[in-house]
Amino acid sequence: MATGKSCTRWLASLAAIVMVVSLSGCFDKEGDQRKAFIDFLQNSVMRSGEHLPTLTSDQRKQFGPFVSDYAILYGYSQQVSQAVDSGIKPVVDSVNNIRVPQDYATQRETLSQINGSLGVLSQQIQSAKMQADSARATLKQNDDLKPVYDQVYQKVVTNTAAAMEPLIPAAQTLTAQLVQVGDFIQQQGTQVGFVANGIQFPTSQQASQYNSLIGPLASQQQAFNQAWSAASADLQ
């Protein structure tokens, strides 16, 4: 027959066992969440291109606290995608629309607006990189997650930032020069003639000025195209 003291000790032991089982369940849950997050990084994020996948409600439940780890990657990726869509792709489109000399004039206003926005975009990208680096520095990750996360961070943040660094200045230089050419043609008014996809000026001085303005364009466009190709490869 159990006495009061032995019953109390038995209940205490049972409570301790229940607590251990409960705590073990918590640890297992965290391990499962981490494992699911690692699998997601390796098989989804690393294979993603410019746009990282948005987490579903089920994935948020699966990843638990690691949702905040992913938010660092996703937030930076979103800002870069926005910068590319609003600043770089319009440059590509406008440059592709210049096929004959009069197109310099018709594209000048659009290119001027794009050029004005590129400086702001450059600052935004730099700020986003600093925020991502700062947030990453606060993470406490297990040994199985950290190397995988570091590899993804290198791809999504570090490599992309390095690719964007020369791209935006190249776009600024090219668009500024194109605007100058368009401005010059616009200033000549009716003195300019367009014949057989070419351009004619009444004086040799005007022709010389025009040639001096379009002279740097070939190398500037080449520099932009190379930077854009490199950035596009990193965004794939």
Disulfide bonds with the S-S distance in Angstrom:
none
